[in-house]
Amino acid sequence: MASLFDPIRVGAIEAPNRIFMAPLTRGRSTRDHVPTPIMVDYYERRATAGLIITEATGISRQGLGWPYAPGIWSDEQVNTWKPIVSAVHSAGGRILSQLWHMGRVVHPLFLDGAAPISASATTAPSYAHTYEGRRRYTEARAVTLDEIPGLIENYRAAARNALRAGFDGVEIHAANGYLIDQFLRNNTNFRTDRYGGSIENRIRLLVEVTTAVSEIVGAERTGVRLSPNGDSQGVNDSEPEKLFAAAAAALSKMKIAFLELREPTLNGTFGKADRPPIAPLIREVFRGCLVLNSDYASPRAESAVASGDADAIAFGRPFIANPDLPRRIKLGLPLAKENTSTWYTQGTEGYLDYPDAAE
């Protein structure tokens, strides 16, 4: 039986354990989405994770609508990611860049008043976080067929920039109600062209983006994140089992390094699930490394890996207050609790001041 502390090969990457660090938006970049020096220490201290997946990182100005989140489309952004990646490597870690386009949940205030893009003309529920406070989402416009090659090129350019910054690979964010997820699911995709209608058509953008990114970094250094089992920012599907099994099978054929599934449990603490996890169906069709995420505590994580339900577990919020999380789990040490009021603030409080257990 496998253990959380067994090494694992993830495509071309040798991970020393199966406790991965999930993407965690923290809002510590500049207003222009440039990483800052405090991010060096933050990621370096978490280098004992088997694999770090960075906070969601914008592939373009059009695709980024979260205050103080980082991007990776400019030379300045690439150059300020370099010391972060280097610090993780010097500490013996491995780190991937998560490539992000938010689609319809980018507020026009981030776009000089322009409408965000999505699969179809729809509006996200609730409110956006902006530099001017919370604002209601506005209707997105349907991206045109002529625009899709340029969109895919943005992913390709971001992947190229990730290599320039020294990352070990990338993860494509296709989950949580963001752009690719808006194409995947039938309550936000009403297209009648080759990107809409059938499941084969709705997974087309995911397949094309993954192909483009794999051509740059290699399939063996490419991962994908999906969130199959519930509503995500108003994005859902009437037949998620069929949809996500088809998506996973297509990704398996491409031989990507790993697939991460963010699936809250029905009574979970984080996120909304309207059905049991779909991971067992995906496990049957995806042949690469399968990483599960959400609501995992140590015993449940150990059980999932030992049973073969997962190859690794991605922990999110526990890594905020426990930079030495793998050691704490291994020794059975208590976990510190994070201060939720500092999740997205710009300073070092609640970011660099959580001590290791030994301290």
N, C-alpha and C positions, 0 to 999 in steps of 0.2 A: 504493500500500500504506500502511496505517496504521502508526503508530509509537507506542510507549509514551508519547512526549512530545507527541503531537498532542492538542489539546483534544477534548472529547467532551461532547455534551449527554446528560444522564442524566435523562430526564423533564423536570422544570422546572429542573434544576440544571445549571449550566455548570461542568464540571470542566476545569481547565487541563492536566491530563495524565491518563494511564490507569493510573497506579500508585496503587491504592487501599490504604488501611490497613484490614486485616481486623480483626474483633473479637478482643480479647486480654484475657482475664480476668487481672487483676493483684492483686486483693485489697488495695486501698489505701483502701477506704471504712471507715466505722466498723462496730462490731459490730451497730449498728442499721441498717446498709445506707445510710448517708448519705455522699455524696461528701465528700472532704476537700480542703483547699487545695492539697496537693501535686499533685493531679490537674490543676489549672489549668496548671502548668508542663509537665507531662508531655504533655498534648494540644496545647498551644500550640506546642511545639517540633516537632511532627509535622504542622503545618499546611500544609506544602508537598505533602503527599499530594493527589492529585486529589480524593479524597473520603475522609474519616475515618468509619468505622463504629465506634461505641463498643464497649467491652467489653459483654458480655451484661448486661442490666439488668432486674431483676425487675419484673414488672407488678403483683405482689401479694405479700404475705407468704406466702401459700399456695404460690406458685410459685417461691420463692427459697430454695435450700438450699446455698449456697456461702459459706463464711466470708468476711466483709469484702467481699463483692461489693455493688455499688450497686443501689438500687431507684429507682423513679420513680412510686410510688403516693401519696406524702405531700407536703404543702406544703413541709416542711423539705427533702425530697429535691429537689423542683423548684427551690427557691431556691438550693440549693448546686450544682446543675447550671448555673445561669445564668452565674456567672462563668467556668466552663469553656468554655461555648459562646461567650460574648462574647470570651474571649481568642483562641480559634481564629478567629473572624470578624475580629478586629482584626489578626490576623497574615495575613489574606487567604485563610483556609481555609474549607472546607465540612464540616459534621459532622452525622451521623445518629445517632439513638438506636436501639440494637438491643433489641427487646422480647422478653422471655424468660420462659417458664414451664417449669420443669424437670420437672414431672409426677412420675413414680415415683421419680426420683433425688433428691427432697427427703427427707431423713431426718426421722423424727418428732421428733428433738431440736430441729428448727427450728419445729415446729408444736405445741409444748406436749403432745407425745405422740400427736397425731392422726395417722392414716394419710395418706400422700400420695395424690394422685389420678392416675389414668391412664385409658387407653381401656378396659382390662380389669384384672382382678385378677392382676397379674404382679409378679415381683420382679426388680430389676436385679441383674446379677452383681457380684461384687467388693465394694468398700467405699466408703462415703461419707466425705468430708472434713467434719468437724464441729468445733465449738469445744471438744469434749471428745476430740479425736483421731479416728482412723479407726474407723468402725463399720460393720458389715455392713448392707446395705440390707434393708429389710423389705418385706413385700407391700403393694402399693398396692391401693386399692379402686377399682372402676370408677365413674367419674363418672356420675351419673344424668342422664337426659334433662332433668329439671327444673333441674339445675344448669348446663347448658350455656349458656343465655342469660346467666346471671350471669358465667360465665367469659368469654364474648365481650364483655360489658360491661367487664370488667377490662382487656381489650386496648384497647377504645375509650377508656376513661378514661386509660390510660397514653399513648396517642397524643395525647390532648388535653393531658396534662401535658407531653409532649415539645414541643408547640407553645408552651406557656406558658414553658418553659425557653429557647426560642429556637432549637431544633434546626431544621435545614433539611429534615428529614423523618425517616422511621423505616425500619428493617429488621425484619421479622418473623422471629424465629428458629424455623424449622421443620425444623431439622437435628439431627444429632449425638445422636440418641436421646432428645431432650427431648419435651415433651408432644405437640406437633403431630406430630412424627415417630412417636410411639407410636401415634397414631391412623392414620397413613398406612400402616404396614407390618403385614403379616399374621402376624408371629410375636409381636406384642404386642397386636393388635386382634382379639379374638374375639367382638365384639359381634354381636347378631342384629337390632339396630334399624337406623334409617336412617343411622347412623354406622359401620356395620360390614358385613362380607361383601364386596360388590363393590368394585371400584376406585372407581367413582363415589361410593359411600357413604363409603369411607375417606378420600377427599380432601375430603369435605364440610366438616369443621371448618376445614381450611386455607382453603377458599374463603370460608366465612362470616367467619372472623377477618379475612382480607384485605379483604373487602368492608366490614366494620365500620371497620377502620382507615382504609381509603381514603376513607370518608365523612367522616372527621375531617380528615385531612391532605391528601387528594387522591391519586388513583392515581398522579399524576405525581411525587409525593414519597414513594412507598411502594416498598420493595424486599422481597424474600423470600430467605431462605437455605435451601437444600436440600443433603443429603449422600447422593447416590443409590447409590454403588457399593461399599458394604461395611457390615460390622457396626459399629454405633455404640452402645456401652454395652449390648450385648446386643440391640439392635433391628435387625432385618433383614427382608427380604422375599423370597419365592420367585420373584417375577417383577418385579424392579425396573425393567427397561426399560419394560414396559407401564405400571407404576404412575407412574413419574416423567415419562414422556412425557405421560400424561394430566394430571398435576398441572401441568406446564409449559404445556400447551395451554390449560388453564382459566385460568391466571394471565395468559397472553398475551391472552386475550379481555378481561380486565379492564384491559388497557393499563397495568399497573404500570410503574414507572420502570426497574427492573432486577431480574434474578434472579442471585443468587450461588450457585455450586455449589462446595462443598468436596468434592473428589474426590482422595484420595491415589492415586498410581500403584501398580501392583502391587508394585514394589520400592522404594516411597517411604520417606522418612525418618519422616514423621509420619502417624499413623493407620493403619488396617487396611483394605485393599481386597481383596475376593475376586473381583473381575472388573475388566476395563478400564473406564476412564471412560465414563459414559453421556452425557456432554456432547454428542457429535455428534448423537445422536438428539434431544436437547433443543433443539439449535441449529436443527433443522429445523422445530420447532413453536412456539418462543418468538420473538416478533418484537421484543421490547424489547432493552435493553442487557443482554448476557450477560457476567457477570463470573466468571472461573475462579479457583480458589484451591487451594493445597496443593502443596508440593514444587516451586514455581517459582523457578528462578534466572534471572538476567537474560537469557541467550541463549534459553532456552525460552520465557520470557515474551514477548520480542520476536517470536519466531517465531509464537506463538499469535495475537498481535494482527495481525501482518503478513499471516498466512494467512486471517484472518477467522474463525478458530475461536473467538476471544473478542473482545469489544469493549474489555475492560479486565482487569487482573489484580489481585487482592487479595493483598497480601503480609502475612503475620502476623508470625511470630517475627523476621524480619529487621528489622522496625521497632523491636523492643525495644532492641537495642544500636546502632541506626543511625537516630537521629531525623531525619537529613537523607538518608534513603534515596534519594529521587528524584535528588538531586544526585550521590550516589555512583554510582548506576547510569549516569547520563548521562555522567559523566566517566571511568567505568571504574575508580573507586577501590576499594580493597579494603574488604570488609565486616568490621566488628567482630563478635566472637562474644559472645553473651549469657551471663551467669552463671545457669545453670538453678536454682541453689540460692536465688536471690532472686526467682524468678518471682512467688511469691505471698506474700512477706513484707510487713509493713506499713510499713516505713521507706523512706527515700529511696535507700538503697543498692540498686543494680541497677534503679533507677527513674528518678532524675534525674541520675545521675552519668556517663552515657555521653556523651562529647563528640561534637560535629560533626567532620567530617573536617578542616575548616579549623583546628580547635583542637588 
